[in-house]
Amino acid sequence: MTRTAAGPRRAGPYAWMVLPLAGASQFMVILDASIVNVALPAVREELGFTPTGLAWVVNGYLLTFAGFMLLGGRAADLFGPRRMLAGGLVLFSVASLAGGLAATPGVLVAARVAQGVGAALMAPATLAVITTSFTEPKARARAFGIWSAAGGVGGTAGALVGGAITTGLSWRWVFLLNVPIGVVLIAVTVMSLAGTRAGRREPLDLIGAVTGTAGLAALVYGVMRSADHGWAAAQVYGPVAAGLLLLAAFLVVEARFAARPMTPLRLFRIRGVAAGNAMLLLFGGIAIAMWYFSSLFLQNVLGFSALQAGLGQTPAAVTFMVIARQAAALLPRIGARPLVLAGSAGFLAGFGWFSLAHADTGYVVGVLGPTLLIAAGIGLTFPTLMAAATAGVPEGDAGTVGGLANTAVQVGGSLGLAVLATATGYDVVFLMAAGLGLAIAVISLLLPAQPPAAVER
């Protein structure tokens, strides 16, 4: 098969669909993490949720999404990214249909849990598709830029899309619209990935799968409960402690007992994988500080509605998309380290500026200016870190590494939300986020100084 510098490695009649497929799938996965937030009041009124139960319409998705990501990544390596992406899309679409038709709170929460599992199968598979299909550095960097921009737009579009759908149609269409989109993406997956590898015949590391998945789920569950109970409560430290113990057991199993480990620890000997995942963990907190807490600032301090807050974040989202594309073009020429350092400078300047904002500074000076700087930093760093965290990895481990990278971002976001929510003011939140940017800059010095060489397989 031939390969062009701008396209997938396997040139088939539908190869041009691979990148749009990966971007659209990632957009849908990230969008559904936030799109229901605006619809929650209508959901509560119609289905009769209790306040505690209503939170699980959001948490049920996030918990299984983060908890099953490592397993989803390994499954992509063992069974092939085509099967896992298609299977994840099927599960996600069926769960969306069930959520849109739900008549009771229990059905809707169960549907959201199933959606999260489907998303955990899809997200690593999209990264594996990019990593294995685009091997020439410029093409791969461009693909990561588009994939990152799609996910970033999905994360920021939730309030706008959810608000528009809930107001114009019904909260049920927040879920039901996923169904026809999912059907189209399933068909595109089957056609565009027909020539990709089918996986390899190896048994799944069941003990590693159980300890890793349960450990991540327990850790994220405990962190989620810290917002309501505080870190000293048994409802928090019990699950967190259990999660940490299970993850410790997972590392022991992977290092000493698993013949074919779910997450081979040898991968962390690759400098980009180790440093990239460490920075992605910190980046999760950066993203939460930017999109979540800036939205709260707009609503709680400046008095914006949820829809107005979404519109207020739109310039930053556009900036992110534009800069991410530029970063993708620069990455093969100058390497990851300069881009991450430049992005970290944007975090320090932007969050430092944002920490000075108050009700009297208004939107343009208090919010627009700093968020444009931060969004530029995100555009420079996110696709670069994803590329760095998956570079130099054998093709057979692409799904596993994709699962690791996605897990790092999701767990970092959960931990970041829990820690930043304990701050006593928005100024402290944004200064803490600036500190995360500084830490990313320091770790980035471990990345190779030179641009990546072509990876030929």
C-alpha positions in Angstrom: 0.0 0.0 0.0 1.1 3.5 -0.6 1.1 6.4 1.8 1.0 10.1 1.2 2.5 12.7 3.5 -0.9 14.2 4.2 -3.0 11.1 4.5 -3.3 7.7 6.2 -0.7 5.0 5.7 -3.2 2.6 4.1 -4.6 4.1 0.9 -8.0 2.7 0.3 -11.1 4.2 -1.4 -12.3 5.4 2.0 -9.0 6.3 3.6 -9.8 10.0 3.5 -12.6 9.4 6.0 -10.2 8.2 8.8 -9.3 11.6 10.2 -12.9 13.0 10.1 -14.0 9.8 11.8 -11.5 10.1 14.6 -12.3 13.8 15.1 -16.1 13.3 15.0 -15.9 10.4 17.5 -13.7 12.3 19.9 -16.0 15.4 19.6 -19.0 13.2 20.6 -17.2 11.6 23.5 -16.1 14.8 25.0 -19.4 16.7 24.2 -21.4 14.2 26.2 -19.4 14.8 29.3 -20.9 18.3 29.6 -23.9 18.7 27.3 -26.4 17.4 29.8 -25.4 20.0 32.5 -27.8 22.7 31.1 -30.6 20.1 30.7 -30.4 18.9 34.3 -33.2 21.1 35.7 -35.6 19.9 33.0 -34.5 16.3 33.6 -35.1 16.6 37.4 -38.6 18.1 36.8 -39.8 15.5 34.4 -38.3 12.3 35.9 -38.5 13.3 39.6 -34.8 13.0 40.5 -33.6 13.7 44.0 -30.7 16.2 44.2 -28.3 13.5 45.0 -29.5 11.2 42.3 -29.4 14.0 39.7 -25.6 14.3 40.1 -25.2 10.8 38.8 -26.6 11.8 35.4 -23.2 13.5 35.1 -21.1 11.4 37.4 -22.2 8.0 36.0 -20.8 8.9 32.6 -17.5 10.4 34.0 -16.9 7.5 36.4 -17.1 4.7 33.8 -15.4 6.8 31.2 -12.3 7.3 33.3 -12.4 3.9 35.0 -12.6 1.8 31.8 -10.2 3.8 29.7 -7.1 1.5 30.3 -9.2 -1.6 29.5 -10.5 0.1 26.4 -7.0 0.9 25.2 -5.7 -2.6 25.7 -8.8 -4.0 24.0 -8.0 -1.9 20.9 -4.6 -3.6 20.8 -5.9 -7.1 21.3 -9.0 -7.0 19.1 -8.2 -4.1 16.7 -9.1 -0.4 16.8 -11.7 -0.9 14.1 -13.7 -3.4 16.2 -13.4 -1.4 19.4 -14.3 1.9 17.8 -17.3 0.3 16.1 -18.3 -1.6 19.3 -17.9 1.5 21.4 -20.1 3.5 18.9 -22.8 0.8 19.0 -22.9 0.7 22.8 -22.8 4.6 23.0 -25.6 4.9 20.5 -27.8 2.2 22.1 -27.2 3.8 25.5 -28.1 7.2 24.1 -31.4 5.8 22.7 -32.2 4.3 26.1 -31.3 7.7 27.8 -33.5 9.6 25.5 -36.5 7.3 26.1 -35.9 6.9 29.8 -39.0 7.1 31.9 -37.4 6.6 35.3 -34.3 8.0 37.0 -32.7 4.6 37.3 -32.9 4.0 33.5 -31.3 7.3 32.7 -28.4 6.8 35.1 -27.9 3.2 33.8 -27.9 4.7 30.3 -25.3 7.2 31.3 -23.1 4.5 32.8 -23.3 2.5 29.6 -22.5 5.6 27.6 -19.3 6.1 29.7 -18.2 2.5 28.9 -18.8 3.1 25.2 -16.8 6.3 25.4 -14.0 4.5 27.1 -13.8 2.1 24.2 -14.0 4.8 21.6 -11.5 7.4 22.9 -8.4 5.1 22.9 -9.4 3.6 19.6 -9.5 7.0 17.9 -5.9 7.6 19.2 -4.8 4.2 18.0 -6.3 4.9 14.6 -4.4 8.1 14.3 -1.1 6.6 15.6 -1.2 3.6 13.3 -2.7 5.3 10.2 -0.5 8.5 10.2 3.2 7.6 10.5 4.8 10.5 8.7 5.6 13.2 11.2 3.8 16.1 9.4 0.8 14.1 8.7 0.6 12.7 12.2 1.1 16.2 13.8 -1.7 17.5 11.6 -4.0 14.6 12.6 -3.3 15.2 16.3 -4.1 18.9 15.8 -7.5 18.2 14.3 -8.3 15.4 16.8 -7.4 17.7 19.7 -9.4 20.6 18.3 -12.4 18.4 17.9 -12.2 17.2 21.5 -11.6 20.8 22.7 -14.6 22.1 20.8 -16.7 19.3 22.2 -15.7 20.2 25.7 -16.6 23.9 25.3 -19.8 23.4 23.1 -21.7 21.6 25.8 -23.5 24.6 27.3 -24.3 26.1 23.9 -25.5 22.8 22.3 -27.3 21.6 25.4 -29.0 24.9 26.0 -30.2 25.2 22.4 -31.5 21.6 22.2 -33.2 21.8 25.6 -34.8 25.1 24.8 -35.8 24.4 21.2 -36.7 20.7 21.4 -36.5 18.7 24.7 -33.8 17.4 27.0 -34.4 14.0 25.5 -32.9 15.1 22.2 -29.6 15.8 24.0 -29.4 12.0 23.9 -31.5 11.0 20.9 -29.4 13.1 18.4 -26.5 10.8 19.2 -28.3 7.9 17.6 -28.3 9.0 13.9 -24.9 10.4 14.3 -23.7 7.2 15.8 -25.2 5.1 12.9 -23.3 7.2 10.4 -20.0 6.9 12.3 -20.4 3.2 12.6 -20.8 2.9 8.8 -17.8 5.2 8.3 -15.8 3.1 10.7 -16.5 -0.1 8.8 -15.7 1.4 5.4 -12.7 3.6 6.3 -10.9 1.2 8.6 -11.4 -2.0 6.5 -7.7 -2.3 5.8 -6.4 -1.8 9.4 -5.0 -4.6 11.5 -7.5 -6.9 13.2 -5.5 -7.2 16.5 -3.6 -10.1 17.8 -4.4 -13.4 19.5 -3.4 -12.9 23.1 -5.4 -13.5 26.3 -6.6 -10.5 28.2 -4.8 -9.9 31.5 -7.9 -10.4 33.6 -6.3 -9.7 37.0 -4.8 -6.5 35.7 -8.0 -5.5 34.0 -10.0 -6.0 37.2 -7.5 -4.3 39.6 -6.8 -1.4 37.1 -10.4 -0.7 36.2 -11.7 -1.0 39.8 -8.8 1.0 41.1 -9.4 3.9 38.8 -13.1 3.8 39.3 -12.8 3.8 43.1 -10.2 6.6 43.0 -12.4 8.8 40.8 -15.5 8.0 42.8 -13.9 9.1 46.0 -12.6 12.3 44.5 -16.0 13.1 43.1 -17.6 12.8 46.6 -15.1 15.3 48.1 -17.2 18.2 46.7 -20.1 17.2 49.0 -18.4 15.7 52.0 -14.9 17.1 52.3 -11.6 15.2 52.1 -11.7 14.0 55.8 -15.0 12.2 55.4 -15.1 8.4 55.3 -17.2 8.6 52.1 -14.1 10.1 50.4 -11.0 8.6 52.0 -12.5 5.1 52.0 -12.9 4.9 48.2 -9.7 6.9 47.6 -7.7 4.5 49.8 -9.3 1.5 48.2 -8.5 2.9 44.7 -4.9 3.5 45.6 -4.5 0.0 47.0 -6.0 -1.6 44.0 -3.8 0.5 41.7 -0.8 -0.6 43.7 -1.9 -4.2 43.3 -2.3 -3.5 39.6 1.3 -2.3 39.3 2.6 -5.3 41.1 0.6 -7.7 38.9 1.8 -5.9 35.7 5.4 -5.9 36.9 5.7 -9.4 38.3 2.9 -11.8 37.5 1.2 -11.0 34.2 2.6 -13.0 31.3 1.1 -10.4 28.9 0.2 -7.4 31.1 -2.7 -5.1 30.2 -0.4 -2.1 30.6 3.2 -3.2 29.9 5.4 -1.1 32.3 8.2 -1.2 29.7 6.3 1.5 27.9 7.3 4.0 30.6 10.9 3.5 29.6 10.0 5.6 26.5 10.7 9.1 27.6 7.9 10.7 25.7 5.3 8.3 27.2 6.5 8.9 30.8 6.9 12.7 30.6 3.9 13.1 28.3 1.5 11.3 30.7 2.8 13.2 33.7 2.1 16.5 31.9 -1.3 15.3 30.7 -2.2 14.5 34.3 -1.4 18.1 35.2 -3.1 19.4 32.0 -6.4 17.9 33.2 -6.4 20.4 36.0 -5.5 23.2 33.6 -8.5 22.4 31.4 -10.8 22.3 34.4 -9.6 25.6 35.7 -10.1 27.1 32.2 -13.4 25.8 31.0 -15.2 24.9 34.2 -14.2 27.7 36.6 -14.2 30.4 34.0 -17.8 29.5 33.3 -18.6 29.7 37.0 -16.9 33.1 37.1 -19.0 34.4 34.3 -22.2 33.2 35.9 -21.5 33.8 39.6 -19.5 37.0 39.4 -20.6 38.7 36.2 -24.1 37.4 36.3 -24.2 35.6 32.9 -26.7 32.9 32.2 -25.4 29.4 31.3 -26.0 30.1 27.6 -24.3 33.5 27.8 -21.4 31.9 29.6 -21.1 29.5 26.7 -21.1 32.3 24.2 -18.6 34.2 26.4 -16.2 31.2 26.1 -16.6 30.9 22.3 -13.7 33.3 21.4 -11.4 31.2 23.5 -12.6 28.0 21.8 -12.0 29.5 18.4 -8.5 30.6 19.5 -7.8 27.1 20.7 -8.8 25.5 17.4 -6.7 28.0 15.4 -3.6 27.6 17.6 -3.9 23.8 17.7 -3.7 23.7 13.9 -0.7 25.9 14.0 1.0 23.8 16.7 0.4 20.7 14.5 2.3 22.4 11.7 5.2 23.5 13.9 5.7 20.2 15.8 7.6 18.3 13.1 9.9 21.3 12.6 10.8 22.4 16.1 9.8 19.5 18.3 7.6 19.3 21.4 9.6 21.1 24.0 9.5 24.6 22.6 5.7 24.3 22.0 5.0 23.1 25.6 7.2 25.9 27.0 5.4 28.5 25.0 2.1 27.1 26.0 3.1 27.1 29.7 4.0 30.8 29.3 0.5 31.3 28.1 -0.9 29.5 31.2 1.3 31.6 33.6 0.4 34.9 31.9 -3.3 34.1 31.4 -4.1 32.6 34.8 -2.0 35.3 36.5 -4.1 38.0 34.7 -7.3 36.1 35.4 -6.6 36.0 39.1 -6.9 39.8 39.2 -10.4 39.8 37.7 -13.5 40.8 39.7 -17.0 42.1 39.0 -15.9 45.6 38.1 -13.3 44.6 35.6 -16.0 43.4 33.3 -15.9 40.7 30.5 -13.4 42.1 28.0 -10.6 43.0 30.4 -11.4 40.5 33.2 -12.2 37.4 31.1 -11.8 37.7 27.4 -8.1 38.8 27.5 -6.8 36.2 29.9 -8.9 33.3 28.5 -7.5 34.0 25.0 -4.0 33.7 26.4 -4.9 30.5 28.2 -6.7 29.1 25.1 -3.6 29.7 23.1 -1.6 27.8 25.7 -4.0 24.9 25.5 -3.8 24.9 21.7 0.0 24.8 21.9 0.2 22.1 24.5 -2.7 19.6 24.2 -2.0 18.2 20.7 1.7 18.4 21.4 1.4 16.4 24.6 -0.8 13.8 23.0 1.7 13.4 20.2 4.6 13.2 22.6 2.8 10.6 24.8 2.2 8.3 21.9 5.4 8.8 19.9 7.9 6.0 19.4 5.5 3.3 20.5 5.2 0.0 18.7 2.0 -0.3 16.6 0.7 -3.2 18.7 0.7 -1.0 21.8 -0.9 2.1 20.2 -4.3 1.4 21.9 -2.8 0.9 25.3 -0.8 4.1 25.1 -3.9 5.9 23.8 -5.8 4.6 26.9 -3.0 5.8 29.2 -3.0 9.3 27.7 -6.8 9.7 27.9 -6.8 8.3 31.4 -4.2 10.8 32.5 -6.3 13.7 31.2 -9.5 12.4 32.8 -8.0 11.5 36.2 -6.1 14.8 36.2 -9.4 16.6 35.5 -11.2 14.8 38.3 -8.4 15.5 40.8 -8.0 19.0 39.6 -11.7 19.7 40.1 -11.7 18.3 43.6 -8.6 20.2 44.6 -9.5 23.5 43.0 -13.0 23.4 44.3 -11.6 23.7 47.9 -10.0 27.0 47.1 -11.4 30.0 48.9 -11.8 32.2 45.8 -11.5 32.4 42.1 -8.2 34.3 42.4 -6.7 31.3 44.3 -8.1 28.9 41.8 -6.4 30.7 38.9 -3.1 31.1 40.8 -3.1 27.4 41.5 -3.7 26.7 37.8 -0.8 29.0 37.0 1.3 26.7 39.3 0.2 23.7 37.3 1.4 25.5 34.1 4.8 26.0 35.7 5.0 22.3 36.7 4.3 21.4 33.1 7.1 23.6 31.9 9.5 22.0 34.2 8.6 18.4 33.2 8.7 19.4 29.5 12.5 19.7 29.9 12.6 15.9 29.9 11.2 15.8 26.4 13.6 15.3 23.5 15.0 18.7 22.3 14.9 17.7 18.6 11.8 17.2 16.4 10.6 13.6 16.1 12.1 11.5 13.3 9.8 9.7 10.9 8.3 6.5 12.4 8.3 3.9 9.7 6.5 0.6 10.4 
